[in-house]
């Protein structure tokens, strides 16, 4: 999640400075990471219910790439900001899931 936070900050700075066309690489990188999160979460030993939440939100986050990319490439700052706001909400939600999952891992293997 640390890498996603760094990429989120990078996107925020690019939007603030009006460099919308530069949003593509960090947004794409977030999408790539998001696609791997369910696999990593499953390997961590979390419950099936927690995994389902992470899986859904990770998929939603990965799917946001097209929306922010299209808006940024078109130079539409308000739409880019709106897509970014949705991305931030999903990242925050995933972080909360990860934190909760970390505290409630299945300890039966210890």
C-alpha positions in Angstrom: 0.0 0.0 0.0 3.0 2.3 0.5 3.7 2.3 -3.2 0.1 3.1 -4.0 0.3 6.0 -1.5 3.4 7.4 -3.3 1.7 7.1 -6.7 -1.4 8.8 -5.3 0.7 11.7 -4.1 2.4 11.9 -7.5 -0.9 12.1 -9.3 -2.2 14.7 -6.9 0.9 16.9 -7.6 0.5 16.4 -11.4 -3.1 17.5 -11.3 -2.4 20.5 -9.1 0.4 21.6 -11.4 -1.8 21.1 -14.5 0.4 18.3 -16.0 -2.7 16.2 -16.8 -1.1 14.2 -19.6 1.6 13.0 -17.1 -1.1 11.3 -15.0 -1.1 8.2 -17.2 2.1 6.4 -15.9 1.3 6.6 -12.1 -2.4 5.8 -12.7 -1.5 2.8 -14.8 0.9 1.6 -12.1 -1.8 1.9 -9.5 -4.1 -0.2 -11.7 -1.4 -2.9 -12.1 -0.8 -3.1 -8.3 -4.6 -3.1 -7.7 -5.0 -6.1 -9.9 -2.5 -8.0 -7.8 -3.9 -7.1 -4.4 -6.5 -9.9 -4.2 -3.9 -12.5 -4.8 -1.6 -11.0 -2.2 -4.4 -10.7 0.3 -5.4 -14.3 -0.2 -1.9 -15.4 0.5 -1.8 -13.4 3.7 -4.2 -15.7 5.4 -7.2 -13.3 5.8 -10.7 -14.5 6.0 -12.8 -15.1 2.9 -15.1 -12.2 3.9 -12.2 -9.8 4.2 -10.8 -11.1 0.9 -14.1 -10.4 -0.9 -14.0 -6.8 0.2 -10.5 -6.3 -0.9 -11.2 -8.1 -4.2 -14.1 -5.9 -5.0 -12.4 -2.6 -4.1 -9.2 -3.6 -5.9 -11.1 -4.4 -9.0 -12.9 -1.0 -8.7 -9.6 0.8 -8.2 -8.0 -0.9 -11.3 -11.1 0.0 -13.3 -10.6 3.7 -12.5 -7.5 3.8 -14.7 -9.5 4.3 -17.9 -11.7 7.1 -16.4 -8.8 9.2 -15.1 -6.7 8.5 -18.1 -9.3 9.6 -20.6 -10.2 12.7 -18.6 -6.5 13.7 -18.2 -5.6 13.0 -21.8 -8.5 15.2 -22.9 -7.2 18.0 -20.7 -10.4 18.0 -18.6 -9.1 19.0 -15.2 -12.5 18.9 -13.3 -13.2 15.4 -14.6 -9.6 14.3 -13.8 -10.1 15.7 -10.2 -13.4 13.9 -9.8 -11.9 10.6 -11.0 -8.9 11.2 -8.7 -11.2 11.8 -5.7 -12.9 8.4 -6.4 -9.5 6.8 -6.6 -8.5 8.3 -3.2 -11.7 7.0 -1.6 -11.0 3.5 -2.9 -7.3 3.6 -1.7 -8.4 4.8 1.7 -11.0 2.0 1.9 -8.5 -0.6 0.8 -6.0 0.7 3.5 -8.7 0.3 6.1 -9.5 -3.2 4.9 -5.8 -4.1 5.0 -5.3 -2.7 8.5 -8.4 -4.5 9.7 -7.3 -7.7 8.0 -3.8 -7.4 9.5 -5.3 -7.4 13.0 -7.6 -10.3 12.4 -5.6 -12.8 10.4 -6.3 -16.5 10.9 -3.9 -17.5 13.7 -4.6 -21.2 13.5 -1.3 -21.8 11.7 0.8 -20.5 14.6 
